[in-house]
Amino acid sequence: MPVSSLQMNTDQVAPAERAGFWSDWIARLFMGLKSDTYGDAGFDGRMNSLRAGDVVLTRLEANRHRVVRSAQLARASEIGYLKIVAPYVGCAGVEQQGREAWVTPDQWSIYDTTDSYAVANPVRVEHLIVMLPKSALAERGLALDAMMARRLGGSGGVARLALETMRSAYRELPTMSDSAAQGVGEAITQLVHLALLDLAGIQTAQSQREALRERIKQHVGAHLGDPALSVDGIALALGCSRRQLYNAFAEESDGVAGYILRRRLEACRKTLADRASDARSLTDIAFSFGFSNMAHFSRVFRSHLGMAPSDYRRGAAAP
């Protein structure tokens, strides 16, 4: 028996009624979800939903619009779903848990209908929307909150496989029996679970790097005046390897050594601009923040700030 479908097209009503017609459909299909059209006068859209067992797949095409689920509405939900938005055309911005993830074609993001969220579609879009029962993933022990409003799929791997499976399922479902569709829904759920497990591992590694980077920055700040402050000394003090230290600063353009130099120069700049330090010599200031060679200090100060330390001090002192 073919899988049943639910269709909607705003062409069914007069142009002036289409935005309201769309909003009513969104509310009915997605359990009270509120929709607005950015104040645009003209609107058109269409949706077609198919079921794969407990999984619902919807192809949506519409002018720009935004949907919002309030915390009050989320709490009133009888059934919890995880929703996936995967653009074919255009983009979508998912907001939840204090995060925002923008996805484009070949990417997807997931969010929880039992919590407040918003999805922005600032241009005309074609999306695949997939709804999975939250319980099917929550019972597997995965900490779901940390996975919501994240970007998946763009780098390949199991997240890309999950996306391709969801798209293929939507195309082929109309010809499937109910039992086959049920199996497809279970396969989608399993692949989404694997993708989230993979994402959890990535997020854990990122969090560890961020924590180490923050520890390094705190250590540098506390030992800025030590001329012996170095990569090896920091690694020894924090009990990490040089490789871990460099990895933690992989997103910093000039690495650990560059960060130390920037902090020292900024500390010197602030001191030179402070009228309370007028009586201190340039040498005293430079040496107090870890520089041990005045020629080197003058050279890097000029390179970074565009003038010699003495000129900077005179300029800061001028009315």
N, C-alpha and C positions, 0 to 999 in steps of 0.2 A: 504494500500500500504506500503511495507517495507521501512524503512528509508534508504536513499541513503548513500553510504560510499565512501571514497577515500583511496586507498591503495598504498603503496610504499614499495619495498623490494630491497635492493642493490644487491641481488643475480641475478637480471635481467641484470647486467652489469659485465664486466670483473673486476677482483680484482683491477687492477691498476686504474680503473675509479670510484671506489665506493665512495671514499671520495668526489670527485667533484660532483658526482651524488647526494649524500646526501646533500651537501651544496646547490645545486640548488633547491632541494625539500623543504628544510628548508626555503629558501628565498621565494619560491612561496607560501607555505602553511601559513607561519607566517609573511607575508608582509615585505619582504626584510631583515629578520633577518640574521645576519652573523654567520657562524659556523666555528670552527676550531677543529682539532683533536689532539691537543697537539704535533703535529709533528709526530704522529704515521704513519708508512707506511701502515699497514693493517687496514682495517675498514670494518665493516658491520653493517647494521641497517635496521629497518623496522618500518613503521608507518601505522596505520589504523584510519581514522577519521570518526566520525558519528555526525549527527546533531540532536539536540533536540530543535526544534524551532530556536531561535536565539543563542542558546548555542552550542558550538562545543566541542566534547570530542575526544581526540586522545590518543590512546595507542601507546607508543613509546618504542622501544627496540634498544639499540645501544651500541657500544664500547664507551669508555670514549671520551668526547668532551665538548666543551664550546660554548655557544652562546652569542652574544653581540648585543645590539641595541643601536646605537649611538644617541646622542641628536638631530643631524640633521635629521636622519631617523625618529625618533619619531615625530618631528615637522611636517614632511611631510605626516604623516599618515592621511588618510581621515576618517577612522573609529577608534574610541578608544575602546580598550578592556582591561578588567582585566583578567590576566592569572593566573591560579593555577597550580602548580606542586605538584604532590602527588606520591612519589615513591612507587612502589611495591617491587622493589629490588634495592639496592644501596642507593645513597644519592644525594642530590642536594644542592648547595649553591647559594642563591639568593642575589644579591646586587642591592640596589636601595635606593635613598633618604639618602645616607650616612650610610646605615645600611647593615648588612649581616646576613642572617638567613640560617642555615643549617637544612635540614629536612631529615628524614629517614622514612622507612615504618611506617604507621599509623600516619604520620604527613603531613601537607601541608603548603605551603606558597603562597602568592598572590602578584602580581606585576602589574604595569600599563604600557601598551604599548605606551602611549602618553608621556612617560618620558624615559630617558636612563636607561638601566639595563643590567645586565650580569647574566647568570646562568651557574655555573660550575658543571660538572658531571665527577669527577676525577676517577671514576671506571665504569665498565660496568653497565648499568642501565636498568630498566624497569619502566617507568613512566606513570601515567595518567596525561595528560595535558588538562585543561578545560579552555575555553575562553568564557567570558560573556561580552556582550556590557557594556561598562563603564557607559553609560547613565542610564542603568537600575538600577544601585546602586547610582550613583551621584545624581539622582533626588530625592532620599529618604532623603537627607539632611545630610548624614554621611560624616565626614571629612576624606576622603579616604587617603590622603597623609601619615598621621600618622599610617595607618594600613598596608602600603606596606612593604614587606620584613620582615614580622614577622612570628614566628612559631605558628601554630595552630594544634589542634587535639590530641596532645599527652596526654593531661590530661582529655580527655573525653568531655562530655557535648554536646552542640549543634554543636561545631566544628567537633567532631567525627561523629555525626549524618549526617552532611553535607558530610563528606568524604565517609561514607558508602553509602549514596544516590548517589553520583557521580559514585562510583564504580559499584553499582547495575544498575544504568541507562546505563552505558556503556555495561554491559553484556546483558541487556534485550532490548535495542533499536532496534536491527535488526529484532525483531518480532513485533514491534509496528507500528501502523498507524501514519501518520503525525500529526493528531490531538492529539493522546495520547503523542507523542514525544514532542509536543508543551507544553502540561501540565507538563511533566517531566522537561523540561527546565525552566519553571516558578517556579517549586518547588525547583530546584537547586538554582536558583537566590535568592529565599526567604530564604533558609537555609544559604546560604553564607552571606546574609545580616544580619541574626540573629547572626551568628558566629562573624561577624565583630563588631556588636553592643556589644556583650559579651566581645570581645577583647578590645574595646574602654573603657569599664568600668574597666577592669583589668589594662589597661595602665594608666588610670586616677588615680586609687588607687596607682599604683606604683610611678607615678610622684609625687603625694602628699607625699608619704613616703620619696622619694628621696629629695624633697624640705625641709621637716622637718629635715631630717638627716643632710643636709647641714647647716641649721640654727643652729642646735645643735652644730655642729663642729665649726662654727664661734663663737658661744657663749663660748664654752670651750676655744678656742684660746684666746679670749679676757679676760677671767677670770682665766687663768691658775694659777696665783699667789695667788688666794683666797683659803685658806685652807678649807673654808666652801663650796666650789663648790661640788654639789651633784646632784643626780638624782631628788630629790624633788625640789631643788632650781632651776634647769634648767627648769623643767616642769612649775614651777610657773612663772619664768621669760618669758617663751615663750608662756604661755597661753595654754598649752596642758596637757593632763592627763599622768600619769605614764605609762599607757598601750600604749598610742600613741607613747610615747618616746621609750619604749622598742620595739614596732613594727617597728619603723623607723630604729632601729639598729639590726633587726632580722638577717640580713645577715652578721653582724660583729661577728666574732667568740667569742669575750669576752665581748660583750655588751657595754653599755655606760660607766660603771665604769672602765672597762678594757681599753676603748679608752682614758679616762681621764688619767689613769696611764701611758699609752704608751706615750701620748703627754708630760706629765711631765718628764718622764725619758729621752725622746729624747731631750727636752729643756736643761735638766741638762747635758746630754752627750755632746751636742754641746758647752755648756759653759765651761765645763771642758777641752775640746779640744782646746779652744780658748786661745792663749797665752796672749791676752789682759786681760784675767780674772785671771791670775796667782796670783794676790794679794788678790783675794777674797777667803774666807774660804769655806770649804765644806758645813758648816752649813748655811752660807749666801746664797750660791747657791741653796741648797736644799729648804730652807725656801722661797726663792724668787719665786719658782715655785710650791708652795702650799703644800710642805711636812712640817709637824709640829713635826716629831719625827725622830731623826737621826738614831736610831736603825732600824726603819721601812724602812727608805730611803736606808740605806746600804744593808739591806736584799733584797729588791725588785730590787735594782740596780744590785747586784751580781746575782740574779736569772735570770734577763733578759739579762745581758751583759756578764756574766761569770767571772766577777772579781769585786773586791771592788772599790768604787769610787776613792779612793786615788791611787790605782794601775793603774786605767784607766788614771788618770791625769798624772802620771809619764810616762806611756807608750806613751801618746800623746805628751808629752814634749820631749821625747828622739829624737835625730837626726835620 
